[in-house]
Structures are given as C-alpha cells and as structure tokens.
Amino acid sequence: MLPMGGLSLLDAPSQPFHNPAADAVLFDTLDACSW
C-alpha cells in the first residue's frame, strides 16, 4: 500500500515538499524491487 496523496503533510499538494515526479520515481523503484 502506497500513500499516493503524499508521504507526509509537508509532501501534500500545495506544501513545500510536494514533488509528484520524485514520488513517482520512489514508487516505481519500490515497485521494481522483488520483495
């Protein structure tokens, strides 16, 4: 389960660390890992 709305309150839309591109890279990397 991944938090698609942001990883923290600071990462929510209109907040200082909102970066959908960086989130996408993180989620793609996690998805590519074979757990």
MDAnalysis code that builds the backbone (N, CA, C; Angstrom):
import MDAnalysis as mda
import numpy as np

u = mda.Universe.empty(105, n_residues=35, atom_resindex=np.repeat(np.arange(35), 3), trajectory=True)
u.add_TopologyAttr("name", ["N", "CA", "C"] * 35)
u.add_TopologyAttr("resid", np.arange(1, 36))
u.add_TopologyAttr("resname", ["MET", "LEU", "PRO", "MET", "GLY", "GLY", "LEU", "SER", "LEU", "LEU", "ASP", "ALA", "PRO", "SER", "GLN", "PRO", "PHE", "HIS", "ASN", "PRO", "ALA", "ALA", "ASP", "ALA", "VAL", "LEU", "PHE", "ASP", "THR", "LEU", "ASP", "ALA", "CYS", "SER", "TRP"])
u.atoms.positions = np.array([
    [0.849, -1.163, 0.000],
    [0.000, 0.000, 0.000],
    [0.903, 1.237, 0.000],
    [0.691, 2.121, -0.955],
    [1.493, 3.342, -1.053],
    [0.611, 4.570, -0.906],
    [1.067, 5.578, -0.185],
    [0.296, 6.805, 0.008],
    [0.383, 7.713, -1.216],
    [-0.556, 7.602, -2.121],
    [-0.485, 8.338, -3.382],
    [-0.761, 9.839, -3.221],
    [-1.277, 10.261, -2.065],
    [-1.548, 11.672, -1.839],
    [-0.377, 12.423, -1.225],
    [0.741, 11.734, -1.046],
    [1.911, 12.351, -0.430],
    [2.427, 11.485, 0.692],
    [3.685, 11.656, 1.015],
    [4.306, 10.825, 2.041],
    [4.213, 11.433, 3.432],
    [3.920, 12.700, 3.514],
    [3.763, 13.372, 4.797],
    [2.917, 14.626, 4.570],
    [2.617, 15.348, 5.634],
    [1.858, 16.589, 5.484],
    [2.640, 17.623, 4.677],
    [3.967, 17.594, 4.765],
    [4.794, 18.539, 4.008],
    [4.853, 18.193, 2.525],
    [4.466, 16.957, 2.176],
    [4.515, 16.490, 0.791],
    [3.136, 16.562, 0.119],
    [2.147, 17.037, 0.833],
    [0.799, 17.145, 0.280],
    [0.748, 18.272, -0.764],
    [-0.200, 18.211, -1.678],
    [-0.320, 19.285, -2.679],
    [-0.356, 20.671, -2.019],
    [0.328, 21.599, -2.639],
    [0.468, 22.999, -2.216],
    [1.374, 23.180, -0.996],
    [2.083, 22.139, -0.592],
    [3.016, 22.232, 0.526],
    [4.450, 22.295, -0.001],
    [5.410, 22.686, 0.840],
    [6.774, 22.968, 0.363],
    [7.494, 21.791, -0.302],
    [7.229, 20.572, 0.119],
    [7.962, 19.434, -0.428],
    [7.129, 18.600, -1.398],
    [6.053, 19.158, -1.906],
    [5.223, 18.455, -2.890],
    [6.012, 18.298, -4.183],
    [6.283, 17.044, -4.564],
    [7.077, 16.771, -5.759],
    [6.585, 15.457, -6.372],
    [5.522, 15.506, -7.184],
    [4.957, 14.291, -7.754],
    [5.966, 13.492, -8.580],
    [6.896, 14.152, -9.248],
    [7.890, 13.434, -10.044],
    [8.809, 12.604, -9.136],
    [9.236, 13.173, -8.034],
    [10.087, 12.441, -7.098],
    [9.322, 11.286, -6.467],
    [8.056, 11.512, -6.138],
    [7.231, 10.429, -5.590],
    [7.101, 9.298, -6.599],
    [6.911, 9.636, -7.867],
    [6.768, 8.620, -8.910],
    [8.041, 7.786, -9.033],
    [9.201, 8.429, -8.958],
    [10.473, 7.688, -9.019],
    [10.574, 6.738, -7.826],
    [10.257, 7.230, -6.647],
    [10.298, 6.380, -5.455],
    [9.363, 5.191, -5.611],
    [8.100, 5.450, -5.999],
    [7.123, 4.370, -6.113],
    [7.508, 3.390, -7.210],
    [8.039, 3.878, -8.327],
    [8.484, 2.977, -9.404],
    [9.653, 2.112, -8.939],
    [10.564, 2.705, -8.191],
    [11.698, 1.947, -7.664],
    [11.240, 0.873, -6.698],
    [10.340, 1.234, -5.804],
    [9.815, 0.246, -4.862],
    [9.058, -0.865, -5.590],
    [8.324, -0.486, -6.626],
    [7.563, -1.458, -7.397],
    [8.483, -2.424, -8.131],
    [9.653, -1.953, -8.555],
    [10.595, -2.784, -9.303],
    [11.348, -3.761, -8.405],
    [11.376, -3.497, -7.110],
    [12.076, -4.397, -6.175],
    [11.285, -5.685, -6.020],
    [11.988, -6.776, -5.978],
    [11.305, -8.048, -5.730],
    [11.430, -8.370, -4.244],
    [10.378, -8.154, -3.525],
    [10.372, -8.354, -2.090],
    [10.124, -9.784, -1.818],
])
